[in-house]
Amino acid sequence: MQKFIVILIIFSTSFFGACSWFSGRSADERVARVNNKYLYKSDLQGIITPGVNAADSAVIIKRYIDNWVRQQVYLADAEKNLTADYADFQRKVENYRNSLIIFSYENHYIKANLDTVITPKLMAEYYEKHQDEFKLRDHIVQVKFVKLPLDAPEINTVRRLIRSESEQDLISLEEYCINNAASYFLDSDAWFVFSDILRDMPVNPQNTESFLRNNSFLERTDDFYRYFLHIIDYRLEGSASPIAFQSDNIKAIILNHRKQELINKFRHELFKNAASNGSFEVY
């Protein structure tokens, strides 16, 4: 074993420092054989990360060679003992390889040529034409929410500010929350799934729809915190979803449509060019 490692150390240091070793595949470049398959020195290029010392390099090279030998032994036995279905298996492998190459090529083409700019106007137009596709699966809300420690100061001020529609009051409330709140969100334009809001406060309505219809402001306490919730707007499950709540979905749908149109056009042009210049014949 020591002798083998020494040989591998010499091999690895000289191998990775001499580019001439990678020209051609003559017999003296072979490092392992299983039946009529060979592993060459050039096959080992790149398995050693720069900076690895000689001893570790030797271990890595030996492990790679051992794994290659074992894999080829297993593969040879499998090929020898497979039934007639092996031929079909080979076709499946070839088809998979071809599909993988085409898929990679088309992805590269898409990245280089796809227009990814989606304007608000385009999103609005798509939403108007496909509103029936955007039905809510949950109750959603626009809210202001503040979670405070029980000893937080100026509670009456918070009660007033959270219900206010004044821009200045919103700024004042945010400044207060930065200094005192355990958590908060005050973006009244954003939509949230209502059940996600309820996870962060001690409220468990028996009828969510009735709760939303009859409550615009809520204050609760538990052993550690005081919670304020101002419900600005809501949409019930099954109703049309607001476009703002579906913006990511709409962008993804438009991009997928563009990708498909781009690939279809690319394939058509490629086939048309191949037909016109005589690249293929069907007998």
Secondary structure, DSSP 4 states (H G I P E B T S, - for coil): -HHHHHHHHHHHHHHTT-GGGGSS--GGGEEEEETTEEEEGGGGTT-SPTT--HHHHHHHHHHHHHHHHHHHHHHHHHHHH--THHHHHHHHHHHHHHHHHHHHHHHHHHHHH------HHHHHHHHHHTGGG-B-SS-EEEEEEEEEETT-S-HHHHHHHHH---HHHHHHHHHHHHHH-SEEE--TT--EEHHHHHTTTT---S-HHHHHHH-SEEEEE-SSEEEEEEEEEEE-TTSBPPGGGGHHHHHHHHHHHHHHHHHHHHHHHHHHHHHHTT-----
